[in-house]
Every structure is written in C-alpha cells, then in structure tokens.
C-alpha cells in the first residue's frame, strides 16, 4: 500500500494537482493481490473518491515505439522505417504485451519475415488525456485527473477551511475556541461558501461567516481566486 500511495502522489505532482483537491478515481494494477481492507487508507492518503483494482491498466496508456539502432540497423537496415510504420498501426498495448513476454513480435514487411524483440525497441509511454500513470516494483497506478464541477467546488471548500485553520493557529486560538469568519474579494468563493456553509461552520467551529472583514484581514490566493479573510473570537 505504501508503494501505491507513493506512486499516487507522484501522479498528483506530475499533474500539478494540490493534495486538497479531491479526485474521482485511482486505478491500481498489481502483480500481487491487494486486500480491499486497505482501500480506505488509499482514499484518505490520496484524497480520492474511489479506488478500483484492475488486472489490466493498459487501456489508460499508449505506447510509441522507435527502433533501437544498435540492434535493428545490422538486422534490417532500410526496412526499419517500414517496420515501425507497420508497428504504429497496431494496438500498442498488445505490442507491449508481446515484447514483455520475451517472445518475438512477428511481422511480414515488404515480403520479409521480421522478428522484433524488446531489446530492439525504444519504448515511450504515453498517457491518455485526463489520466496520469506511474509504475514501479510490479505496481501501476492510473490517476483520473478529470475535474467535475462538484470536485472543483469541494477543492475550494477544503482550501478555504485550510486557510482559516492556518489563521486560527497563527492567531493563537485554542482548538476549542469558537470563531467568526469574514471574507471578501471573490464571487466564486462567496458562492462556494454559501453552498457549503454548514460544513464549513462545523469544521471551523464558526458561529458566523460574513463579509464584515476587519483590519487584521489577511490576503490569500485560493486556487486562483484572491480573497481577504479575517478571523475573530466569537
């Protein structure tokens, strides 16, 4: 599970998605069976709504194949270009499966029988739009980075709560202190807070959330939206 979490975090970093932005799904392919009891750990650690364990993650990955000149040149010379033009028309996942099996990929190109082994090929792994993948030590994870309106809103909520919690800490409030929160500056954040007022109040022990910002307000950038927030003891 530690390896899955590490790979998942690497996918988040590659996609430049903050940890507090929830995502819909993580697909996990493993050479060994993973106990479903670990699912909640993965969901919590990676801020994912769902995890699906799969036997084949190839549907999210495509491959680009180029000749390894050192081995292909002596064997096929001028046929290399037609050979790899032919490979480009094939299902990349199926080609990769044959190469990974240790067997030869057998073709007939310009009336010539051709056998291609993994050492004859340079493989570039490409990710389908909206998905980021990573592999190591028998694990492949694929992160669905497509953001719905609901996921975007939840990300705003979590960032807003995080900023206020930071201000609580910096202001020396006790964890049990009830507070009043005020903010101004973004219509988008205002709508998000209005849609999720009860949850935000509960998380922050906030009695009121309004727009009467005081002189100690602090400016924040929440996912591109600039706002000023003030926090006072209730």
Secondary structure, DSSP 8 states (H G I E B T S, - for coil): -HHHHHHHHHHHHHHT--TTS-EEEEEEEESS---GGGHHHHHHHHTEEEEEEES--GGGEEEEEEE-HHHHHHHHTTHHHHHHHHHHTS-HHHHHHHHHHT--EEEEETTEEEEE-GGGEEEEEEE-TTEEEEEETTEEEEEE----HHHHHHHHHHHHHHHHHHHHHHTT--TT--EEEEEES-HHHHHHHHHTHHHHHHHHTEEEEES---TT-EEEEETTEEEEEEEEE-
